Amino acid sequence: MPTLIFGHKNPDTDSVTSAIAFSYLKNKLGNHTLPCILGNLNKESSFVLDYFGVSVPVLLKNVKIQLRDLDYDKVEGISPKASILHAYKLMEENNLKTLPIVDEEGRLAGIVTMKDIAMGLIKGDFYQLESSLENIAKDLKGEILVDGAKEIQGRIKVMAFYHESIRGTLNQEDIIIVGDRYGIIENAIESRVKLIIVTGGKALPNQYIHTAKEKGVSIIEVSMDTFTTSKLINQCNYIASIMKIQGIIQFNEDEYLEEVKDELINTAFRNFPVIDHEQRFLGFIGRRHIINPKKKKVILVDHNEYAQSAEGLSEADILEIVDHHKIGDISTSMPISFRNMPVGSTCTIVYHLFQESREEIPKEIAGLLLSGIISDTLLLKSPTTTDWDKTAVEELNKLLELDLETYSMEMFKAGTSLEGYSIEEVFYKDFKEFQLEGVKVGIGQVFTLDIEDVFNRKEQFIDFIGRVHHHNNYYLTLLVITDILNNGSYLLYQCMNLSLLVVAFDVEPVQGIFVPDTVSRKKQILPKLSDALKMLK
């Protein structure tokens, strides 16, 4: 199973591109990783991936433990037309208590246990046989002398009588077990019985074989005696005759452990079938498999807080974090590699990891890294920009030879268009939840060149923000509409104390107020809010 590399929820370009680039680097260094995203791509990210011809990462719902993650028992199924004796021997040889019965496509048809086989021997119909000629010959270690029919179904009769005594009693549905009593064999052939099993291992005269072929009567010759043959014959029945098909509790491999754990623990069965979406049998799961479940292995980029990460992260093994934000609340049970740098973009860190490992950066990966830095630093104009970011952009563009101004404006234009976005989609375009000075705040930010579109729907935005605010019990719910050209942001909000905005941004608490020279949530908005909360305590 590959290690999953992903950024935060509501992925932005830095989050997406850093995950792809870091996955590429890890794989070049001998790891097996897969880049993922936790939400749909925004328009800017789509533009970047299309521009450099890179596939969209896998969309990841969560990292909860699924049954597919567990080391359950992989058991090969058998056909419903396998014999009971074959099933028993297979279970005995492999120390199996339960055996899956599957059709030609591998779909689960039923299950059989040792108890089912035992009860079949005690309570079964000892006189009825339905099987294949091949099964019978194999199970009885015999030889097919006449192949009159592939499928055998009929009533079993053991012939221990004088041949004149049975005359007129045989019919085409009979299966005869007999020794070297040629009178009975001749009578059985004339009666066109379904099958004759000749015991004792003595060669049958050719005249009977020839006549049986003419009449279409199957003959099997076995070396064992009549008593042993009659004792084993009903075990040659198809396993389908005793398999369970009703009341089978089964689970899909994609089901989550937390959802099925109680049923696994509190149900009397020892083994539960695991299937895929097409009902194909995969294996058996039991209580012992959930004691130390195998967790998904993950690497986080561009975030290090539970609220911003994949659902179920506490159930995963975090192997590594690469981020440029403040230290969050994620904890691990073991030491991990945690690369955290005060730079403008996670892609800048990933670029330097390439340098440290001395791995060559292909053009498409260079394009992704460059785009991530440009996006997060607003083409190196954001206050979060560092010399590390500038150097990375300069070196990466030596490989690409792009006109940075032109490319950046095309990227921003594609990414900031709000056409077709609903109120909710705009608000959650880049939304994050934070704990600041003991209170919970939610801040969404949207970069756009189309400020007018937002203010045409201002009242709708305010109403939606109010609902989010009360539903999540936030102290502050804030939508930051950043004007790239004018290097500032407009604020729409709901707040438990409007003085917070006054103290933080030195503005009147008016909906839609413009805050100049404020474009960075991380470097400007969060620190100002944190300082203001301290002052207001």
Residue pairs with C-beta under 8 A, 6 or more apart in sequence:
1 69
1 296
1 297
2 32
2 33
2 34
3 26
3 31
3 32
3 33
3 34
3 297
3 298
3 299
3 319
4 33
4 34
4 36
4 60
4 63
4 296
4 297
4 298
4 299
5 19
5 22
5 23
5 26
5 33
5 34
5 35
5 36
5 298
5 299
5 300
5 301
6 15
6 19
6 35
6 36
6 37
6 38
6 57
6 60
6 298
6 299
6 300
6 301
6 310
7 14
7 15
7 16
7 18
7 19
7 37
7 38
7 300
7 301
7 302
7 303
7 346
8 15
8 38
8 302
8 303
8 308
8 309
8 432
9 38
9 39
9 308
9 309
9 310
9 431
9 432
10 38
10 39
10 428
10 429
10 430
10 431
10 432
11 37
11 38
11 39
11 41
11 42
11 45
12 42
12 44
12 45
12 302
12 375
12 376
12 430
13 42
13 44
13 45
13 48
13 371
13 372
13 375
13 376
13 411
13 415
14 302
14 345
14 346
14 347
14 372
14 373
14 375
14 376
15 37
15 301
15 302
15 303
15 346
16 37
16 41
16 45
16 48
16 49
16 57
16 372
17 45
17 48
17 347
17 368
17 369
17 371
17 372
18 301
18 302
18 322
18 345
18 346
18 347
18 349
18 350
18 369
18 372
19 35
19 36
19 37
19 57
19 301
19 302
20 35
20 54
20 57
20 365
20 368
21 347
21 350
21 354
21 365
21 368
21 369
21 372
22 35
22 299
22 301
22 322
22 350
22 353
23 33
23 34
23 35
24 35
24 362
24 365
25 350
25 353
25 354
25 357
25 359
26 33
26 299
27 33
28 357
28 359
29 357
29 359
33 299
34 57
34 58
35 57
35 58
36 57
36 58
36 59
36 60
37 56
37 57
37 58
37 59
37 60
38 59
38 60
38 309
38 310
39 59
40 59
41 49
41 56
42 415
42 429
42 430
43 414
43 415
43 417
44 375
44 411
44 412
44 414
44 415
44 416
45 415
46 56
46 414
47 410
47 411
47 414
47 415
48 367
48 368
48 371
48 375
48 411
49 55
49 56
49 368
51 367
51 371
51 411
52 363
52 364
52 367
52 368
52 371
53 364
54 364
54 368
60 310
61 311
62 310
62 311
62 312
63 296
63 298
63 310
63 311
63 312
63 313
63 315
63 316
64 256
64 257
64 258
64 311
64 312
64 315
65 256
65 257
65 258
65 293
65 294
65 295
65 296
65 312
65 315
66 253
66 254
66 255
66 256
66 257
67 251
67 252
67 253
67 254
67 255
67 256
67 257
67 260
67 274
67 285
68 253
68 254
69 257
69 293
69 294
69 295
69 296
70 257
70 285
70 289
70 290
70 293
70 294
71 289
71 294
72 274
72 282
72 283
72 284
72 285
72 286
72 289
73 271
73 283
73 284
73 285
73 286
73 289
74 282
74 283
75 96
75 98
75 99
75 100
75 283
75 284
77 99
77 100
77 101
77 102
77 106
77 108
77 281
78 86
78 87
78 90
78 99
78 100
78 101
78 102
78 239
79 101
79 102
79 103
79 104
79 239
80 101
80 103
80 109
80 110
80 238
80 239
80 240
80 243
81 131
81 132
81 135
81 238
81 239
81 240
82 101
82 135
82 238
82 239
83 131
83 135
83 136
83 138
83 139
83 235
83 236
83 237
83 238
83 239
84 117
84 120
84 234
84 235
84 236
84 237
84 238
84 239
84 241
84 242
85 139
85 232
85 235
85 236
86 135
86 138
86 139
86 239
87 99
87 112
87 117
87 239
88 114
88 117
88 235
90 96
90 99
91 97
91 99
91 114
91 117
97 113
97 114
97 270
97 271
98 111
98 112
98 113
98 270
98 271
98 284
99 111
99 112
99 113
100 108
100 111
100 273
100 281
100 284
101 108
101 109
101 110
101 111
101 112
101 239
101 240
101 243
102 108
102 109
102 280
102 281
103 109
105 278
105 280
106 280
106 281
107 275
107 278
107 279
107 280
107 281
108 248
108 250
108 273
108 275
108 279
108 280
108 281
109 240
109 243
109 245
110 240
110 243
110 244
110 245
110 248
111 243
111 244
111 248
111 271
111 273
112 239
112 242
112 243
112 244
113 244
116 242
116 243
116 244
117 242
119 242
120 241
120 242
121 234
121 235
124 234
124 237
124 241
124 242
125 234
126 156
126 234
127 155
127 156
127 157
127 234
128 154
128 155
128 156
128 234
128 237
129 136
129 152
129 153
129 154
129 155
129 156
129 175
129 233
129 234
129 236
129 237
130 151
130 152
130 153
130 237
130 238
130 241
131 151
131 152
131 236
131 237
131 238
132 150
132 151
132 152
133 144
133 147
133 149
133 150
133 151
133 152
133 195
133 218
133 220
134 144
134 150
135 236
135 238
136 142
136 152
136 195
136 197
136 220
136 233
136 236
137 143
137 144
137 220
139 232
139 235
139 236
140 197
140 220
140 222
140 224
140 229
140 232
140 233
140 236
141 222
141 223
141 224
142 197
142 220
142 221
142 222
142 223
143 220
143 221
143 222
144 218
144 219
144 220
145 198
145 204
145 209
145 212
145 219
145 220
145 221
146 209
146 212
146 213
146 217
146 218
146 219
147 218
148 195
148 212
148 213
148 215
148 216
148 217
148 218
148 219
149 194
149 195
149 216
149 218
152 175
152 194
152 195
152 218
153 173
153 194
154 173
154 174
154 175
154 193
154 194
154 195
155 173
155 174
155 175
156 175
156 177
156 230
156 233
156 234
157 170
157 174
157 175
157 176
157 177
158 177
158 178
158 226
158 230
159 166
159 176
159 177
159 178
159 181
159 184
159 188
160 226
161 184
162 183
163 181
163 183
163 184
163 186
163 187
164 183
166 184
166 187
167 187
170 176
170 187
170 188
170 191
170 193
171 191
171 193
172 191
172 192
172 193
172 194
173 193
173 194
174 188
174 191
174 193
174 194
175 193
175 194
175 195
175 197
175 233
176 184
176 185
176 188
176 193
176 195
176 196
176 197
177 197
177 199
177 226
177 229
177 230
177 233
178 184
178 185
178 188
178 196
178 197
178 198
178 199
178 226
179 198
179 199
179 200
179 202
179 225
179 226
180 198
180 200
180 202
180 204
182 205
182 208
185 196
185 198
185 204
185 208
186 208
186 211
188 196
188 217
189 196
189 208
189 211
189 212
189 215
189 217
190 215
192 215
192 216
192 217
193 217
194 217
194 218
195 217
195 218
195 219
195 220
196 212
196 217
196 218
196 219
196 220
197 219
197 220
197 221
197 222
197 229
197 233
198 204
198 219
198 220
198 221
198 222
199 222
199 224
199 225
199 226
199 229
200 223
200 225
200 226
201 221
201 222
201 223
201 224
203 221
204 219
204 221
208 219
209 219
212 218
212 219
222 229
224 232
248 273
249 263
249 267
249 269
249 272
250 272
250 273
250 274
250 275
251 260
251 272
251 273
251 274
251 275
251 285
252 274
252 275
252 276
252 277
253 274
253 275
253 276
253 282
254 277
256 312
257 290
257 293
258 315
261 290
264 272
264 285
264 286
264 287
264 290
265 287
265 290
270 286
270 287
271 284
271 285
271 286
272 284
272 285
272 286
273 281
273 283
273 284
274 281
274 282
274 283
274 284
274 285
275 281
275 282
276 282
295 315
295 316
295 317
296 315
296 316
296 317
297 316
297 317
297 319
298 310
298 313
298 316
298 317
298 318
298 319
299 318
299 319
299 320
299 321
299 322
300 309
300 318
300 320
300 321
300 322
300 323
300 330
301 321
301 322
301 323
301 346
301 350
302 322
302 323
302 324
302 325
302 346
303 309
303 323
303 325
303 328
304 321
304 323
304 325
304 327
304 328
304 330
304 338
304 340
305 325
305 328
305 329
305 330
305 434
306 313
306 314
306 328
306 329
306 330
307 432
307 433
307 434
308 328
308 432
308 433
309 330
310 316
313 330
318 330
318 332
318 336
319 336
319 337
320 336
320 337
320 338
320 339
321 330
321 336
321 337
321 338
321 339
321 340
322 339
322 340
322 346
322 349
322 350
322 353
323 339
323 340
323 346
323 349
324 340
324 341
324 342
324 343
324 344
324 345
324 346
324 348
324 349
325 340
325 522
326 522
326 526
327 340
329 435
339 349
339 353
341 348
341 349
341 388
342 386
343 349
343 384
343 386
343 388
343 389
344 373
344 376
344 377
344 380
344 382
344 384
344 385
344 386
344 389
345 372
345 373
345 375
345 376
345 377
345 389
346 372
346 376
347 368
347 369
347 370
347 371
347 372
347 373
347 376
347 392
348 373
348 386
348 388
348 389
348 392
350 369
351 361
351 369
351 373
351 392
351 395
351 396
352 388
352 392
354 361
361 369
361 396
361 399
363 399
363 400
366 396
366 399
366 400
367 400
369 392
369 396
370 392
370 393
370 396
370 397
370 400
370 402
371 411
373 380
373 389
373 392
373 393
373 396
374 380
374 393
374 404
374 407
374 408
374 411
375 411
375 415
376 382
376 384
377 384
377 385
377 389
378 447
378 484
378 519
379 404
379 405
379 408
380 389
380 390
380 393
381 487
381 519
382 519
382 520
382 523
383 519
383 520
383 523
383 524
384 520
384 522
384 523
393 404
397 404
412 447
412 449
412 484
413 449
415 447
416 446
416 447
416 448
416 449
416 450
416 484
417 448
417 449
417 450
418 426
418 446
418 448
418 450
418 453
418 454
419 450
419 453
421 429
423 457
423 460
423 461
423 464
424 464
426 444
426 446
426 454
426 461
426 479
427 444
427 461
427 464
427 465
427 468
427 479
428 444
429 444
429 445
429 446
430 444
430 445
430 446
431 442
431 443
431 444
431 445
432 442
432 443
432 444
432 521
433 440
433 441
433 442
433 472
434 440
434 441
434 442
434 443
434 526
435 441
436 475
436 526
436 529
436 530
436 533
437 530
437 533
437 534
437 537
439 475
439 476
439 533
440 472
440 473
440 474
440 475
441 474
441 475
441 476
441 477
441 478
441 529
442 468
442 469
442 472
442 474
442 476
442 477
442 478
443 476
443 477
443 478
443 479
443 480
443 521
443 525
443 526
444 478
444 479
444 480
445 479
445 480
445 481
445 482
445 489
445 521
446 454
446 479
446 480
446 481
446 482
447 482
447 484
448 454
448 481
448 482
448 483
448 484
449 483
449 484
449 485
451 481
451 483
451 490
454 461
454 481
454 490
455 490
455 512
458 492
458 511
458 512
461 479
461 492
462 492
462 494
462 511
465 477
465 478
465 479
465 492
465 493
465 494
466 477
466 494
468 474
468 477
468 494
469 477
469 494
470 494
474 494
475 495
475 496
475 497
475 500
476 493
476 494
476 495
476 496
476 500
476 529
477 493
477 494
477 495
478 491
478 492
478 493
478 495
478 525
479 491
479 492
479 493
480 489
480 490
480 491
480 521
480 525
481 489
481 490
481 491
481 492
482 488
482 489
482 519
483 489
483 490
483 514
484 519
486 516
487 516
487 517
487 519
488 514
488 515
488 516
488 517
488 518
488 519
489 514
489 515
489 518
489 519
489 525
490 512
490 513
490 514
490 515
491 501
491 505
491 507
491 511
491 512
491 513
491 515
492 511
492 512
493 501
493 511
495 501
495 509
497 536
498 509
499 509
499 536
500 529
500 532
500 533
500 536
501 507
501 509
502 508
502 509
503 532
503 535
503 536
504 525
504 528
504 529
504 531
504 532
505 513
505 515
505 518
505 528
507 513
507 515
518 524
518 525
